[in-house]
């Protein structure tokens, strides 16, 4: 009976698409279809509850949060760790919405993503803004939840923002192990995940029939703490719930360093 069950399940298990591959397909399509005048983009922006015009929709992802919430995350969880001239990487850079604000502080910056279309859009924005002058900006296409093999103990700061909410726990854990490998001994990292334990987080969870890349793959701070610890990292700063910030009220952010 057990053998028959294994044989029955084997095909579905073997051909089940990974979280990484699903993310790749979804965000490639998102980047291809995104335009500031798209009805679905404008509708998402309208849901932010603030006045905006077409000029405010400059980057893919501008429709995901109000400007105040994003700037607070930058000021408290990203920019303080980008010391002048540092070497940094963003995992899941998307169309460059956050990267273009971080690159000016860096001597070398790596935009990393599993979506070639998102990387193409990010590269366009970096070039338009002339951000490659005086520094190295690289664009790393990720085949899997693995960073380039040649980046062991390379980066002063690695961060992932608005990316891991769409990743399952196994994928997040793989990235955490890669982050530890790629960080310098005194380096820091920042990650941002979904959080089912907050009221807005659970409300979003309840609206979904199942975990999805198009929506969120839900987790909790305790699960993230467990993954972080077992990846050989430790948390040095966590976000607090704040109803005035869409990310702090709904999600979980933390700053990491190598443990031991």
Secondary structure, 3 states (H helix, E strand, C coil): CHHHHHHHHHHHHHHCCCHHHHHHHHHHHHHHHCCCCCHHHHHHHHCCCCCCCHHHCCCCCCCCCCHHHHHHHHHHHHHHHCCCCEEEEEECCCCCCCHHHHHHHEEEEEEEECCHHHHHHHHHHHHHCCCCCCCEEEEEECCCCCCCCCCCCCEEEEEECCCHHHCCHHHHHHHHHHHHHHEEEEEEEEEEEECCCCHHHHHHHHHCCCCCCCCCCCCCHHHHHHHHHHCCEEEEEECCCCCCCHHHHHEEEEEEEECC
